[in-house]
Amino acid sequence: MSFYRNAVWFVKGLQEYTKCLFLLFNRSGYEEAAKQFNTGDLDVNLSGRSFVITGANSGIGKATAHEIAKRGGIVHLVCRNKERAQEAKEELVEHSKNQNVHVHIVDMSSARQVWEFAESFSKSNSIHVLINNAGCMVNQKELTEEGVEKNFATNTLGTFILTTALIPALKQAQDPRVITVSSGGMLVQKMKVDDLQSEKGTFDGTMAYAQNKRQQVILTERWASQHKEIHFSSMHPGWADTPAVQLSMPDFHAKMKNKLRTESMGADTVVWLAVSAVASNQPSGLFFQDRMAVPTHLPLALSRSSPADEEKLQAILEQLAHKFKP
């Protein structure tokens, strides 16, 4: 009986811990954390620094672009939809009075398009900071024209190609940084290196997305160890009220709407990692939430991958990326 009782109490304790952790992800969690923020961290002049932001025409990407533009940065909006991207540019220029806002039309789920953009961009532009924000959560299994599962193509392969293709240009810059917008959903996932495109069993878009986000965190850690000249970080923006959440998780959005963070709240740590001196003094490769480095695994979650599996992930992505290189 004592074993059973202890097991029950353990499960209940873990459930309460998880519940408290996820409360940190909503609006009240941000408001509490923000009491400790140093507002001076973002008092910077970004004139002359070039920022590439994917998925920048709405949500967290657009909020990030706004904060960078109003501080004088050169902003490159990498977007899929030309009309929405142009609208976002016009709004950013009007609000920030910064004319250095540029649009690049790229479908991040198309490996070939990502390669072509990265190579073309590097020839004619400098880059100081790359912000991998674009993402998708497709709930029904869908393959791209290149035959790659849509979530994986956008969230993992597209991010991998863009980052690796721009690393040489980043190394030419002063204080280069790469920030990848991940998700707390990855905390409950162990990477399935033998099923990266969610081909086994019943397809679940939410789980595929969480797997992709775990893959991004692992890649960030590996890049940090391999490219010491660049500061890499990944982050969780919390549960924010964005168009992507409304579209991909309508039930969750309806239930949590009044508790969700604003887009600006979700973008705050992205901006902090991209522009503040304090952030660049943190070790490279860490995972952040609300301007603090946090663990990438829950206690006893059994979500850690072996070094061999992490190496295998990168090898598979390198092979896939090479396959689609023009």
N, C-alpha and C positions, 0 to 999 in steps of 0.2 A: 504493500500500500504506500509506503513512504516513497518508493521510486516513482510510482504513478503520480502521487501528489506533487513531488518535486518537478516531474515532467510537465504537469499541468501549469504549475506556477511559472516554470521557465517559459513555456509557450505564451502565457499571458503577459509575462514581463517583456518578451520580445515584441509582442503585438503592441504593447503600450509604447515601447521605445520607438517602433516604426511609426506609430501614430503621431507621436511628438515630433519626430524628425520631419514628417511630411507637413505638419502644421507650419514648420519654418519656411515652407515653399510658397505660402500664400501671402496676401497683402500684409497681414498683421506681422508675419515673420520679417518681411522687409522693413516695415516701419520700426520694429524693435531694433533690428540690426543697424538701421540708418542713424540711430541715436549715437552710435560709436564712430560714424564716419568723420573723417577729417575733410571738410569742404575744400580746404586749400589744395588737396591732392589734384583737383581738376582745374585749378587756376593756372592754365598753361596757354602759351601761344604756339599754335601748330603751323604757323606760316612756313611753307617750304617742305613740309612733310606730306608724303603721299600715302593715301589709305585706299585699299581695295576692299570693298564690302560686297559680299554675295547676298542675294535675296534682299536687296536694299530698297525695294519700292513700297514695302509695307512692314508693319509689325516692329519687331526688335531691330531689324536691319535698318529700317527707315529712321527709327528713333536714335540709333547709334550714329547714322550719317548726319542727322540734324545737330547732334552735340559736337561732332567733329567739325562740321562746316562752320558753325558759329564761333569756333575757336581758331578759324583761319586755315584749316587743313585743306589739302587738295583731295577731293573726294571722287572716287571712281565707283559708280553704282553698277554692279554686275547683276543684270535682271533678265528674266525670260520674256516678259511681255513689254514690247516697245512702248505702247500707249501708256501703260501704268508707270513705266520707268520715266517717261518724259514728264508726266504729271508730277511725279515725286521730285524730279529735278527742279521743275519750276517752283514748286512749293518750298523746297530747301533754299533755293537762291533768294526767293522773296523774303523768307523769314530770317535767313542768316546774313543777307547782303553780301554773300560770298559767291563770286562768279565762277570759281574754280570747282565746279561740279560737273562731272562727265558721265555719260551713259554708255554702257557696253551691253549689247544684247547677246546673251549666252544661255543656252539651256543646260543647266548643270547636270542633267541626267544623260546628256549626250557626251560620251567620252571624247569623241572627235572634236566636237565644238569646244570643249574645255581645253584640249591640247592646242587647237588653233588660236584661241583667245590668248592663252598664256604665252605662246611663242611670239605672237604679234605684239602683245602688250610690252613684253620685255625689250623688244627692239626699239620702241619709241617712247617709253616712259620709265621713270624710276619708281620704286616702291619701298616704303619704309615699314608699312604694317599691312598684313593680310588678315582680314576678318572673315572666317568661314562661317557664315550665318545661314546660308540657304539650306533648306531642308524640306522634306515632305513626309507625310504619313498616308500612304495609299492603303485603304482597308481591303480592297479586292486585289487579288494578285494580278499584276500587270507587267508586261515586259516592254522594254524600250525597243526602238527600231533596231538597236544593236544586239537585242536578245538578252539584255540584262534586267534582272528584277528591279522595278522602278525605285523602290525605297533605297536599296543598296546602291543603285547607280547614282542617285542624287546625293545621299548622305555620306556614303563611304568612298565609292570609286571616284566620283567627281571631286570630292574634297581632297582625296589622295593625289589625283593628277594635278590639280591646280596648285596645291602646296609644293609638291616635289618639283614641278616645272618652274615655279617662281623662286625656289630656294637660291639658285645662283644669283639672281637679281637682288634678292634680299641681303645676301652676303656682301653686296657692294655698298649697302646703305649704312648709315650711322644709327645705332640703336634699333636694329630690325626686330620685329615682333610678329608672331602668328598667334591669333586667338581663334579657337574653335568653339562654337556654341553647341554644347552637348545637352544632356538632360538628366535630371535625377532619376528618370525611369530606368537608366542603365544600372542603377545600384542593385537591382534585384536580378540582374542578368549575368550569367557567365558566358563568355564568348563561345559560340559553337563554330569553331574554325573549320569543321568539315561540312558545315551547312550555312555558308555565309550568305547565300541568296534565298534562304528559307524555302528550300525545295522539298524537305522531308515533312511528312505529316500534314495536318490541316493548316492552311495559311492563316496567320493572324497578323494583321497590319500593325497593331500596337506593339506586339512582341518583336516583329521585324524591325520596327523603328528603334525600340529599346536596344536590340542587338547592335544596330548601326551606331548608336550613341556610345555603347561600350567599346566598339571598334575604334571610334574616334578618340576616345580617352587613351586607349592603348597606343594608337599611332602617335598621339601627342607626346607620350612618355618616351617612345622610341626615337622620335625625331629630336627630342631634347638631348638625348644621350649621343646622338650621331652628329648633330650640327650645333656645336657649342657657341658659335658666333651669333646665333639667333635665339631670342627668348620665346619659348613656346608655352602656351597655357591653354587649358580647356575650362569650361565653366558651365554652371547650371543657372539659368535666368530665373528660376522659380516658375510657378504657375501664373502665366501672364495672359491677359485678355487680348489675344491677337487674332487676326483673320484666320491664320492657320489652325489655331485651336478651335475656333468656331466651326470651321469646315470639317476638320478631321475628327474632332471629338465633341459632337454636338450635345450628347447626353451629359458628359462631364462639364461642358461649358454652361449648360442650363442649370445644373445642380450647384456649381461653384461660382457662378457669375459675379455675385456680390463680394466674393472673397478673393477674386483673382487680382493679381498685380496689374498695374497699368503697363503699357508698352515701355514707357520711360523707366519705370522701376526695373523691368526685365532687362533693359539695356544698360543700366547703371554700371554693373560690374564689367561688361564688355568695354565700355568707354574707359573705365578706370584702368583695366588691363592694357588698353591700347595707348593711353596718353600719359599716365602718371609715372613719375620717377619712382615712387614707392613700389609700384607693381614690378617694374623692371629689376628692382633689387631683390625680389623674391627668387628662389631657385626656379630654374626652368623645368617645365614638364608637369607642373602641379595642376590640380583641379580646384576651381574656386566657386564659392557661392557668397554673395553679399560681401565682396571685397576680402574674403578670408579663404585661405587654403583649407580644404576639407577632405576627409578620407574618400577614396574611390570605391570602398567596399563597406557594407554593413557588417556588424559583428556576426560571426557564425553563418554568414550568407552563402559560403562556399562558391563565391563568384570569381575567385582568382584563377587566372590561366597560367599554364606553365610557360617558362621562357621559350621553350621550343614551339609552343602553339602561337605565341606572340610573334616569333620570328617567321613562322609559317604564314601568318596573316599578311605580313609585309611582303613576303615572297610571292604570294598569290596575287596581291594587288599590283606588284611590279610587273608580273607576267600579263595580267589583264590590261594594264595601262599600255604596255608595249604593243599589245595586239591591236589597239585602236589608235596608236600614234600615226599621224599622217606621214 
